[in-house]
């Protein structure tokens, strides 16, 4: 979600302030370095932080969903969901606002909140799972609805991504499909448990693809921020009239 991808630049315009060379407090200088200043500032692109945080947390949970190394209890992801996928993305989303990137701010902040809320479900102290009093079928249906709601949010972001780059289109397409399969897997009745497992594994496989795409896009933005980057990774930018 870099400035280049947004089609914007951070050039100074419209404001003329005198530089203070004496080290004395200069109100004009303070304004000039403000994140909301209409002139050039040095706010770094938070896109790579958000994308790497999202990709890492998604990859771990997706590997658990495909039962990698025989792991069937995914609770180790809770810490990652709280501090990496949750807090990391939320911070990235907040810094996208002063950069004027509505899409990035909405996406990162939303998925930061998703991971924080998802982790809370599996924290014993939250009492969420305990409130179902052993009725795991009802709990599974509740989680299924939760995932389907996030599928809807992701699909709306997918629509918005159609005016971004091929990289973002692929990212949100596969993420939409991941949520759909994981949610559908939670709705499967006990008599079709094997189908539910298959849907969960399919969702996990697509989640791995999604994470790898997010890593690629994040690395592309990280390299684009370096003046002397050895290589550049194309995102498939569309030219708008």
C-alpha positions, 0 to 999 in steps of 0.5 A: 500500500505504498505511495507509488501504488496509491498514485500519490507523492509527498511533495511540498505545496501551498505552504511557505515557512521560514526555517529556524537555524538557531535551534530555537522553537519554531512554530512553523517547523513544528507544523511542517513536521506534523503528520497532517501537514500538507507539505513533505514529511518523513513518515515511512510507509507502514505497509510492509509492517502490516503485510508482514504481520498479517502474513506471518500470523496467517501462515502459522494458523494456516499450517495448523489448519492443514495439520502440519507436523500433526498439530491439531491444537492451534493455541500457540497462534494466540500470542502471534494473533495478539501482538503481531497480527493484531497490534502490529497491523493496528499500528500500521493501519493508524499510520496509514491515516496520516499518509492519506491511504484510506484503503490501507488504513481500513484494511490494516486496522480491520484485520488488526481488530480481527486478530485481536478478537480471534485471539480473545476467543481462545484465551481461557480468561475471556470465558467465551468458550466456557460460556457454551458449557460444552455445546461445541456444535453451537460454538462451531456455528457461532465461529462459522458466522464470525468467519463468514462476516469477515469473508464479507468484509474481505470481499468488499475490500477485494472489490476496492482492490480492483483499482489497485494492483494485481498483487492486491487483487490476488491477495484479497481474492484468496483471502476471501476464499480462505474465510469462505472455506473455513467458515463453511467447515465450521457449519458442517454437521457431525454426521459429515465431520470428514467433509468439515475437516476437508474444508478446514484443510482446504481453507488452510491451504489457501491461507498459505497461498494468501500469506505467501502473496502478502509476503511478496507484496510486503517485500515489494513495498519494502524494496520500493522504499529503498533508494538503492534496492538491488531488485524490484518486485513488480506488483502489476500496477494499473495505469489510470486515466 
